[in-house]
């Protein structure tokens, strides 16, 4: 089996096979089905990278539940912190709900910290984070809500299964790391 791919002339090697990803997602869903029984959770996926993970995860969830999609935009603002974030498409019906945020990858954790702060403003009943990939060595902030992790991976750039390298590679079925 050919295990290396090129994306934008950069070489990547196989890290996680499609079957391995699918099996792990089934186990994550089983855990969610148990934990959220009778709770009608609201799953909020963070675009773009989580689109395949969210789709495959939802196929294994057998609870009554709702789904929403948000996108985090970063602007280079004029304030002192330099960068301003905006959560586009954030639902406004979060108060009192059990929220599960579905993310492709947590790297520094700064994006997730921002999303959690925006969600907290609406006073949900509970919030959990469910990420397919997690780079523990890159984490800069604590994320106590991180209850569901697919794979802990080394602090290396990865591509495939929804994740891109400069726009390309989201349609790769496996996950690859930079060589
Ligand atoms: P954080 O705010 O945790 O540093 O970064 C989160 C976002 O950075 C992810 O949602 C993803 O878009 C991007 N990201 C972080 N690490 C990687 C990576 O290894 N590969 C790709 N394709 N995106 C990454």
Boltz pocket constraint, residues with backbone or C-beta under 6 A from the ligand:
constraints:
  - pocket:
      binder: B
      contacts: [[A, 49], [A, 104], [A, 105], [A, 106], [A, 107], [A, 108], [A, 109], [A, 110], [A, 111], [A, 112], [A, 156], [A, 157], [A, 158], [A, 159], [A, 163], [A, 164], [A, 165]]
      max_distance: 6.0
